[in-house]
Amino acid sequence: MKDNKENNGQGERLRKLVMHFKITTRDLAKMIGRSENTLYKINCGRSPLTEKTATRICYWLEKNKSVHINESWLLTGDGEMINEKPTTTHKKDEDSTPTHIEKKNEEESEDYREKYYKLLERYIDLQDRYYKLKE
């Protein structure tokens, strides 16, 4: 039972990561060379997230999204999702986006995340019902 709880935690963290970067599980699976079914099983807590898959996810996000994901967080929940790495930002770049646009984007992002979570929870619930009916 403990393993299943740990797997559920890994699935939750994987869903959070996918939502945070606004990518689909299907796209992530393609990018890291895993099947969509593999990531689905991790999302649902049916399979554990392996170190190899976690490493691939972190590598791909760093390479394509320029962000360093804490692999330990992804596997165990320890620490923060994103490791802070020094980045070089220019004052000009920081001032280029008006504050009201940034605030609107954050609100839309939160709304998107909330809707995605609800949809994902519903999908998982329907999948569980489907498997119970098959038994």
Secondary structure, DSSP 8 states (H G I E B T S, - for coil): -HHHHHHHHHHHHHHHHHHHTT--HHHHHHHHT--HHHHHHHHHTSS---HHHHHHHHHHHHHHH--EE-HHHHHH--S-SEE-------HHHHHTS-HHHHHHHHHHHHHHHHHHHHHHHHHHHHHHHHHHHH-
